Amino acid sequence: MRRARNLLLTIISAALFALFLDKAPELLNGYWQRILNLIAINAILALSLNLIYGMTGMFSLGHAGFMAIGAYVSALLILTPAQKNAMWILEDIYPWLLHVNTPFIISIIIAGLVAAFFGWLIALPVLRLGGDYLGIATLGFAEIIRILITNTPRLTNGSLGLKGIPAHTTLFMSWGCLAIVLLCMVCMLQSNFGGVMKAVRDDEVATKMMGINTFRVKVLAFTLGCFGGGLGGALMGNLITTIDPRMFMITQTYNILMIIVVGGLGSVTGSLIGSVLVTTMLEWLRFVENPITIGSINIPGIPGMRMVIFSLLLIVVIIFRREGIMGMREFSWDIFFPKRKAKPKESDSYSGPVLEVKNLCLKFGGLTAIEDLSFNINHGQIIGLIGPNGAGKTSAFNVISGFYKPTSGEIKFMGHQIGGLRPDQVCRAGIARTFQNIRLFGNESVIRNVMVGARIRQKYSWWMTLLPFIFTDVIREDSTVRARALEFLSQLGLEDVAHEKASSLPYGAQRRLEIARALATSPKFLLLDEPAAGMNPQESEELMKFIRRLRDEFDLTILLIEHDMKVVMNVCDYIQVLDQGVHIAQGTPEEIKANPRVVEAYLGKGAA
């Protein structure tokens, strides 16, 4: 009922705005119509860059380059042969390009696709960088594009630019393109795939352990963002009807970043609000660049002063509201209606060892982290992996889960070799893990965290999320995943906080949430890394019961690292002991207690 109401209100609002656009030529002069066009175009550009930076967490400064690609591709496709002959005066245009002429709609689609193609080419090598390095690399790409445009006169007319471009960017065209981009983006972000993108932003390592190939997700987000950059550049070129390389300097990217920062990094609504505010403010502040007379005081116009004032206003926003106007929140019609409390909702046939580790070695240069480690784990066992600090326990977990490639040796899971696979491949095979330091997607809701874990078992492709009303598998699968996630939360006592932010939960609840997220990947084998860390004795007692319940209710085999010997001795069926990377003992808890080598490893020779 709530969704139907919200959809109806959205349709009514869109219809009223379309009616306004239809009457705008009669109500507004050309100047204000131009500002409306600029708002729509800037919103497309902000949404596309927000997809890269705000939603997926990749710091990119190259958007001006993709705008340039889109603007030039579209212009070259719609200029007539006569215009091209008259414009190319330094060198002749390429003959194959002279008679190319397409409709405007086709030209902007091709412009977006060409920009996306270049974005994909850039993403493959550059996205292996991160943080500031990624920003510098993309900034360099934008400058390379601008220089190439300047120095390829037969293709782009060089520094002379292109003039007389048909003014096809009307109000309905620019706002229609924005509506399509907005619809596709909202549909994608509301799907579970959208949750995966935000998970990559919040914690890439934890996302890998959910079985997600994070590099593919980042490449896809970057490519889609570049498509939006090319589309916005094409619309911009057809609005101002003249383009040249100097238009696409780094300041263009900064303007888009300002919109995102003002509106809210990671918010679709924020991008729209920021586009309106920044575009209108930049236009309104033009008066400070003209001479001003106040009584007997004459203030001369200072070129560039509006950017100084706007930058000061931006600094104020960053100081007093760093997250922007919307933060990561989105507009919803629900704010106008009273909230209702959510109603709580009430093995393979393989017979060999589940996990086989044989002669496993891991070396970092001259340092040996693990040396000749061998052990087997059978179905349904709870195995403890213990040892003093620096014994190599976490290194063993990282090799099994795919974060490190073994130097030598074998790791077999359900009879299949998994040593050397990526973390997402290991997760798909049926192994999930938690972390010693909790790694949740703190900005996302509790239920979204769990749904990210289920993504690897879903069959729909990312592109179906752009049009879910056509590809109904998206809605059906996401509904199933949401229901399953609520079941996990109910079983772990978290159903009442399903829609709270994960970062707002107390420590013990965050531990359970991390386990729920791991369970959502449908694992057969669970790696628990110090689950009792930071717990008091009562919480540890509850944890022991919880681990046994996990094994029994979910038919799991569990390997856990733990320093709390009470937990290890009371919950584990069998224990493996490491010391300085060497496997020194194995046995039942009683045998391990009495083993002199184990006592020596923990307490020294005198104690042994």
TORDOPA-851467 format. One line per field, with one value per residue (C-alpha): x, y, z; residue number from 1. Coordinates in steps of 0.02 Angstrom, whole numbers. Example, Ala and Ser with C-alpha at 12.3 -4.5 7.8 and 13.67 -1.06 7.14 Angstrom:
// TORDOPA-851467
east <- [615, 684]
north <- [-225, -53]
up <- [390, 357]
resi <- [1, 2]
END
This chain:
// TORDOPA-851467
east <- [0, 140, 233, 76, 43, 221, 220, 56, 124, 282, 182, 72, 224, 310, 152, 137, 320, 299, 151, 262, 397, 264, 211, 388, 418, 266, 304, 494, 614, 760, 881, 780, 745, 933, 957, 826, 921, 1084, 1005, 952, 1121, 1217, 1104, 1147, 1333, 1319, 1223, 1352, 1500, 1407, 1387, 1576, 1628, 1480, 1403, 1558, 1693, 1813, 1891, 1888, 1938, 1923, 1741, 1784, 1874, 1720, 1612, 1731, 1718, 1528, 1517, 1633, 1560, 1382, 1432, 1528, 1379, 1248, 1346, 1303, 1437, 1422, 1458, 1606, 1679, 1663, 1733, 1890, 2009, 2178, 2171, 2041, 1923, 1941, 1840, 1752, 1690, 1631, 1467, 1424, 1260, 1138, 982, 1014, 945, 1061, 1208, 1191, 1172, 1329, 1417, 1377, 1433, 1598, 1632, 1587, 1706, 1850, 1800, 1809, 1981, 2043, 1961, 2047, 2223, 2184, 2057, 2191, 2249, 2153, 2124, 2224, 2322, 2161, 2111, 2279, 2273, 2097, 2145, 2291, 2174, 2058, 2207, 2267, 2096, 2097, 2271, 2225, 2073, 2184, 2313, 2201, 2134, 2077, 1961, 1910, 1961, 2094, 2098, 1970, 1833, 1663, 1534, 1357, 1305, 1116, 1028, 936, 945, 769, 688, 598, 757, 869, 740, 683, 862, 876, 713, 778, 948, 863, 741, 877, 992, 858, 802, 981, 1023, 864, 907, 1024, 1157, 1148, 1180, 1333, 1402, 1381, 1460, 1615, 1622, 1605, 1721, 1797, 1882, 1722, 1631, 1757, 1723, 1538, 1588, 1584, 1713, 1740, 1852, 1714, 1588, 1705, 1740, 1554, 1513, 1653, 1596, 1414, 1471, 1572, 1418, 1327, 1475, 1471, 1283, 1293, 1434, 1333, 1182, 1293, 1372, 1202, 1141, 1280, 1305, 1494, 1632, 1821, 1955, 1968, 1790, 1839, 1975, 1982, 1865, 1721, 1753, 1768, 1597, 1518, 1609, 1539, 1363, 1394, 1475, 1335, 1196, 1273, 1401, 1309, 1135, 1033, 916, 1067, 1133, 968, 958, 1141, 1116, 975, 1068, 1240, 1177, 1062, 1188, 1327, 1210, 1140, 1315, 1364, 1310, 1466, 1576, 1490, 1518, 1407, 1355, 1295, 1254, 1414, 1522, 1572, 1636, 1722, 1680, 1808, 1811, 1804, 1735, 1578, 1686, 1777, 1613, 1541, 1699, 1682, 1501, 1557, 1688, 1551, 1446, 1593, 1633, 1457, 1378, 1516, 1397, 1305, 1121, 1056, 1207, 1174, 987, 856, 690, 538, 353, 351, 408, 234, 147, 159, 281, 222, 323, 378, 292, 416, 403, 379, 1207, 1293, 1321, 1511, 1578, 1764, 1845, 1762, 1929, 2100, 2258, 2415, 2596, 2539, 2677, 2663, 2815, 2834, 3008, 3124, 2987, 2896, 2720, 2662, 2773, 2715, 2540, 2429, 2260, 2087, 1915, 1763, 1582, 1495, 1651, 1695, 1883, 1988, 2147, 2249, 2423, 2514, 2518, 2614, 2587, 2514, 2330, 2262, 2384, 2309, 2134, 2188, 2261, 2106, 1989, 2089, 2171, 2345, 2407, 2500, 2685, 2666, 2550, 2368, 2200, 2050, 1869, 1740, 1872, 1909, 2070, 2042, 2220, 2259, 2077, 2016, 1911, 1750, 1785, 1817, 1654, 1559, 1631, 1546, 1668, 1620, 1715, 1704, 1843, 1931, 1896, 1713, 1694, 1515, 1447, 1413, 1317, 1194, 1047, 1059, 952, 1052, 1211, 1135, 1065, 1238, 1293, 1155, 1201, 1317, 1172, 1060, 1044, 991, 1121, 1160, 1086, 915, 911, 899, 725, 654, 474, 523, 643, 533, 661, 750, 599, 558, 735, 763, 599, 653, 823, 744, 628, 773, 877, 737, 734, 920, 899, 753, 854, 997, 884, 907, 738, 689, 838, 827, 809, 932, 1106, 1231, 1353, 1223, 1213, 1299, 1455, 1374, 1237, 1367, 1454, 1291, 1256, 1425, 1385, 1211, 1290, 1409, 1264, 1174, 1307, 1238, 1404, 1448, 1603, 1620, 1781, 1760, 1905, 1908, 1719, 1738, 1858, 1799, 1662, 1634, 1618, 1428, 1434, 1566, 1454, 1312, 1432, 1476, 1293, 1272, 1416, 1347, 1174, 1249, 1327, 1167, 1036, 1132, 1224, 1393, 1571, 1664, 1846, 1878, 2026, 2008, 2118, 1986, 2035, 1870, 1777, 1898, 1897, 1708, 1649, 1779, 1776, 1958, 2100, 2247, 2394, 2519, 2677, 2782, 2701, 2736, 2599, 2651, 2499, 2324, 2197, 2043, 2031, 2087, 2238, 2288, 2277, 2402, 2520, 2689, 2731, 2571, 2605, 2784, 2723, 2607, 2701, 2884, 2997, 2991, 2803, 2813]
north <- [0, 120, 87, 114, 278, 339, 287, 381, 539, 527, 509, 658, 766, 716, 757, 929, 967, 911, 1030, 1169, 1131, 1137, 1312, 1373, 1456, 1564, 1599, 1621, 1722, 1642, 1673, 1575, 1437, 1422, 1408, 1270, 1177, 1199, 1132, 972, 948, 982, 858, 723, 760, 762, 597, 515, 574, 533, 355, 344, 441, 444, 272, 167, 270, 302, 475, 531, 701, 657, 698, 849, 732, 624, 779, 834, 665, 671, 852, 825, 656, 725, 885, 790, 676, 813, 947, 950, 921, 1104, 1163, 1047, 1106, 1287, 1259, 1154, 1288, 1239, 1061, 962, 853, 665, 613, 472, 597, 731, 650, 570, 642, 569, 625, 714, 573, 447, 566, 587, 399, 367, 508, 423, 252, 320, 406, 244, 146, 263, 255, 65, 71, 189, 92, -74, -12, 143, 71, -41, 120, 199, 360, 511, 409, 369, 553, 606, 472, 521, 705, 664, 573, 724, 834, 708, 709, 900, 902, 768, 870, 1022, 927, 826, 964, 844, 761, 900, 1062, 1085, 1241, 1328, 1219, 1189, 1326, 1332, 1170, 1151, 1200, 1036, 1041, 1098, 1094, 932, 855, 897, 858, 702, 637, 678, 584, 428, 437, 466, 322, 199, 254, 246, 74, 10, 83, 14, -161, -275, -238, -56, -114, -206, -45, 47, -99, -82, 100, 62, -88, -168, -308, -364, -355, -472, -595, -590, -668, -504, -468, -289, -243, -287, -184, -33, -48, -58, 93, 194, 149, 195, 358, 398, 366, 499, 616, 594, 618, 777, 844, 811, 903, 1047, 1065, 1070, 1200, 1328, 1284, 1309, 1207, 1216, 1125, 1265, 1231, 1062, 1107, 1043, 1181, 1088, 938, 1053, 1128, 955, 909, 1066, 1008, 838, 910, 1036, 909, 760, 631, 469, 545, 549, 678, 780, 785, 857, 986, 1032, 1056, 1180, 1277, 1283, 1324, 1464, 1534, 1541, 1635, 1750, 1797, 1866, 2039, 2050, 2048, 2206, 2384, 2419, 2590, 2606, 2788, 2884, 2728, 2649, 2471, 2416, 2247, 2111, 1965, 1798, 1871, 1763, 1606, 1679, 1713, 1545, 1457, 1545, 1487, 1311, 1316, 1368, 1218, 1100, 1169, 1169, 1026, 916, 783, 909, 954, 776, 677, 500, 515, 514, 601, 494, 533, 438, 596, 668, 516, 436, 293, 119, -7, -154, -315, -451, -612, -762, -1550, -1605, -1792, -1769, -1886, -1840, -1705, -1535, -1445, -1520, -1420, -1509, -1449, -1267, -1135, -946, -834, -646, -623, -696, -707, -872, -845, -1027, -1179, -1353, -1341, -1494, -1540, -1603, -1546, -1658, -1608, -1537, -1511, -1353, -1337, -1213, -1137, -1069, -1007, -858, -690, -699, -886, -871, -900, -751, -787, -962, -886, -764, -904, -1013, -868, -812, -650, -726, -851, -995, -1007, -1195, -1333, -1376, -1319, -1424, -1385, -1521, -1610, -1459, -1359, -1181, -1128, -970, -925, -747, -710, -696, -865, -946, -873, -939, -1111, -1106, -1028, -871, -779, -644, -527, -494, -308, -300, -247, -194, -73, 55, 181, 50, -25, -190, -280, -206, -278, -452, -432, -392, -563, -645, -558, -698, -821, -709, -741, -573, -464, -284, -211, -281, -165, -15, -69, -182, -156, -248, -375, -429, -559, -414, -374, -557, -607, -453, -485, -664, -606, -474, -604, -723, -584, -548, -734, -729, -572, -651, -807, -699, -583, -430, -415, -262, -163, -220, -43, 41, 94, -46, 74, 119, -59, -108, -215, -384, -350, -299, -466, -558, -450, -493, -677, -652, -570, -717, -840, -749, -811, -988, -1058, -1236, -1185, -1036, -952, -855, -739, -705, -692, -667, -519, -376, -478, -493, -665, -667, -624, -758, -885, -838, -844, -1026, -1075, -968, -1052, -1226, -1167, -1101, -1270, -1366, -1251, -1207, -1372, -1285, -1337, -1204, -1158, -1022, -922, -874, -816, -846, -1022, -1046, -1025, -1137, -1278, -1278, -1260, -1347, -1532, -1529, -1402, -1361, -1265, -1153, -1073, -955, -1025, -1208, -1335, -1401, -1497, -1560, -1652, -1641, -1501, -1619, -1675, -1496, -1444, -1578, -1555, -1489, -1409, -1305, -1252, -1206, -1104, -1002, -993, -1035, -1182, -1161, -1182, -1335]
up <- [0, 48, -115, -218, -129, -155, -338, -366, -284, -389, -551, -505, -465, -628, -727, -646, -682, -863, -876, -808, -938, -1074, -1017, -977, -1149, -1117, -933, -935, -1041, -1133, -989, -863, -988, -1011, -823, -816, -952, -858, -699, -789, -874, -713, -623, -752, -730, -540, -536, -648, -543, -382, -447, -459, -305, -187, -217, -252, -165, -310, -307, -488, -560, -743, -780, -887, -1008, -1031, -1053, -1192, -1278, -1271, -1332, -1480, -1532, -1533, -1626, -1759, -1788, -1811, -1905, -2090, -2225, -2276, -2099, -2085, -2251, -2196, -2021, -2055, -2122, -2049, -2114, -2210, -2110, -2131, -2285, -2191, -2062, -2182, -2233, -2065, -2007, -1880, -1786, -1621, -1512, -1595, -1576, -1388, -1362, -1464, -1370, -1205, -1270, -1337, -1170, -1080, -1192, -1151, -968, -975, -1057, -923, -781, -815, -768, -664, -541, -467, -386, -245, -151, -206, -334, -427, -425, -497, -632, -689, -684, -799, -917, -930, -974, -1103, -1187, -1195, -1271, -1398, -1451, -1474, -1576, -1693, -1807, -1944, -1819, -1698, -1788, -1654, -1546, -1659, -1589, -1666, -1695, -1761, -1676, -1692, -1530, -1504, -1313, -1270, -1099, -1138, -1208, -1060, -926, -1020, -1021, -835, -800, -889, -802, -634, -658, -708, -567, -432, -491, -489, -319, -241, -302, -206, -336, -282, -104, -167, -244, -79, 12, -97, -44, 142, 157, 4, 101, 185, 18, -60, 79, 31, -135, -234, -369, -312, -459, -583, -483, -482, -669, -704, -594, -672, -848, -812, -733, -890, -996, -895, -916, -1105, -1111, -1008, -1116, -1275, -1205, -1148, -1321, -1405, -1280, -1299, -1486, -1481, -1401, -1391, -1288, -1159, -1102, -1030, -907, -729, -670, -753, -640, -489, -527, -528, -368, -287, -330, -252, -94, -68, -99, -9, -61, -100, -112, -273, -198, -143, -321, -382, -242, -264, -452, -421, -287, -368, -544, -486, -362, -493, -609, -473, -411, -581, -520, -409, -565, -631, -565, -413, -350, -170, -135, -169, -166, -331, -325, -486, -558, -521, -644, -554, -392, -399, -389, -238, -149, -197, -137, 32, 43, 0, 139, 261, 205, 228, 402, 472, 374, 307, 245, 134, 136, 120, 180, 119, 144, 7, -11, 26, 31, 196, 287, 259, 333, 506, 516, 551, 647, 544, 590, 643, 544, 634, 124, -4, -25, -20, 115, 126, 232, 207, 215, 179, 210, 154, 171, 166, 164, 158, 144, 129, 59, 191, 323, 343, 409, 391, 369, 318, 393, 370, 444, 393, 452, 437, 412, 564, 670, 766, 757, 854, 781, 925, 963, 1041, 954, 790, 774, 598, 636, 540, 398, 386, 380, 245, 138, 157, 118, -34, 25, 10, -118, -37, -76, -86, -29, -62, 5, -45, -4, -34, -139, -251, -252, -190, -150, -249, -290, -263, -106, -208, -290, -120, -55, -205, -169, 2, 127, 224, 360, 491, 548, 712, 690, 638, 456, 427, 298, 432, 326, 267, 360, 452, 323, 178, 255, 255, 79, 10, 69, -33, -196, -255, -256, -361, -548, -621, -707, -658, -817, -774, -622, -738, -795, -659, -717, -877, -802, -657, -599, -512, -403, -371, -323, -215, -124, -90, -29, 84, 161, 186, 264, 387, 433, 472, 575, 668, 706, 772, 872, 761, 676, 781, 715, 534, 468, 586, 531, 558, 641, 774, 845, 1007, 995, 1025, 898, 769, 797, 764, 612, 537, 560, 484, 332, 314, 329, 188, 66, 97, 160, 203, 301, 418, 474, 637, 678, 867, 890, 1079, 1063, 1174, 1259, 1445, 1529, 1515, 1330, 1302, 1385, 1268, 1120, 1155, 1147, 992, 898, 935, 878, 717, 682, 717, 640, 481, 458, 460, 486, 586, 605, 734, 797, 979, 1123, 1255, 1310, 1401, 1237, 1142, 1270, 1291, 1112, 1002, 957, 904, 914, 800, 876, 786, 852, 745, 588, 634, 671, 843, 906, 873, 976, 1086, 1213, 1353, 1252, 1210, 1394, 1439, 1291, 1352, 1184, 1192, 1372, 1322, 1173, 1284, 1450, 1412, 1451, 1640, 1644, 1532]
resi <- [1, 2, 3, 4, 5, 6, 7, 8, 9, 10, 11, 12, 13, 14, 15, 16, 17, 18, 19, 20, 21, 22, 23, 24, 25, 26, 27, 28, 29, 30, 31, 32, 33, 34, 35, 36, 37, 38, 39, 40, 41, 42, 43, 44, 45, 46, 47, 48, 49, 50, 51, 52, 53, 54, 55, 56, 57, 58, 59, 60, 61, 62, 63, 64, 65, 66, 67, 68, 69, 70, 71, 72, 73, 74, 75, 76, 77, 78, 79, 80, 81, 82, 83, 84, 85, 86, 87, 88, 89, 90, 91, 92, 93, 94, 95, 96, 97, 98, 99, 100, 101, 102, 103, 104, 105, 106, 107, 108, 109, 110, 111, 112, 113, 114, 115, 116, 117, 118, 119, 120, 121, 122, 123, 124, 125, 126, 127, 128, 129, 130, 131, 132, 133, 134, 135, 136, 137, 138, 139, 140, 141, 142, 143, 144, 145, 146, 147, 148, 149, 150, 151, 152, 153, 154, 155, 156, 157, 158, 159, 160, 161, 162, 163, 164, 165, 166, 167, 168, 169, 170, 171, 172, 173, 174, 175, 176, 177, 178, 179, 180, 181, 182, 183, 184, 185, 186, 187, 188, 189, 190, 191, 192, 193, 194, 195, 196, 197, 198, 199, 200, 201, 202, 203, 204, 205, 206, 207, 208, 209, 210, 211, 212, 213, 214, 215, 216, 217, 218, 219, 220, 221, 222, 223, 224, 225, 226, 227, 228, 229, 230, 231, 232, 233, 234, 235, 236, 237, 238, 239, 240, 241, 242, 243, 244, 245, 246, 247, 248, 249, 250, 251, 252, 253, 254, 255, 256, 257, 258, 259, 260, 261, 262, 263, 264, 265, 266, 267, 268, 269, 270, 271, 272, 273, 274, 275, 276, 277, 278, 279, 280, 281, 282, 283, 284, 285, 286, 287, 288, 289, 290, 291, 292, 293, 294, 295, 296, 297, 298, 299, 300, 301, 302, 303, 304, 305, 306, 307, 308, 309, 310, 311, 312, 313, 314, 315, 316, 317, 318, 319, 320, 321, 322, 323, 324, 325, 326, 327, 328, 329, 330, 331, 332, 333, 334, 335, 336, 337, 338, 339, 340, 341, 342, 343, 344, 345, 346, 347, 348, 349, 350, 351, 352, 353, 354, 355, 356, 357, 358, 359, 360, 361, 362, 363, 364, 365, 366, 367, 368, 369, 370, 371, 372, 373, 374, 375, 376, 377, 378, 379, 380, 381, 382, 383, 384, 385, 386, 387, 388, 389, 390, 391, 392, 393, 394, 395, 396, 397, 398, 399, 400, 401, 402, 403, 404, 405, 406, 407, 408, 409, 410, 411, 412, 413, 414, 415, 416, 417, 418, 419, 420, 421, 422, 423, 424, 425, 426, 427, 428, 429, 430, 431, 432, 433, 434, 435, 436, 437, 438, 439, 440, 441, 442, 443, 444, 445, 446, 447, 448, 449, 450, 451, 452, 453, 454, 455, 456, 457, 458, 459, 460, 461, 462, 463, 464, 465, 466, 467, 468, 469, 470, 471, 472, 473, 474, 475, 476, 477, 478, 479, 480, 481, 482, 483, 484, 485, 486, 487, 488, 489, 490, 491, 492, 493, 494, 495, 496, 497, 498, 499, 500, 501, 502, 503, 504, 505, 506, 507, 508, 509, 510, 511, 512, 513, 514, 515, 516, 517, 518, 519, 520, 521, 522, 523, 524, 525, 526, 527, 528, 529, 530, 531, 532, 533, 534, 535, 536, 537, 538, 539, 540, 541, 542, 543, 544, 545, 546, 547, 548, 549, 550, 551, 552, 553, 554, 555, 556, 557, 558, 559, 560, 561, 562, 563, 564, 565, 566, 567, 568, 569, 570, 571, 572, 573, 574, 575, 576, 577, 578, 579, 580, 581, 582, 583, 584, 585, 586, 587, 588, 589, 590, 591, 592, 593, 594, 595, 596, 597, 598, 599, 600, 601, 602, 603, 604, 605, 606, 607, 608]
END
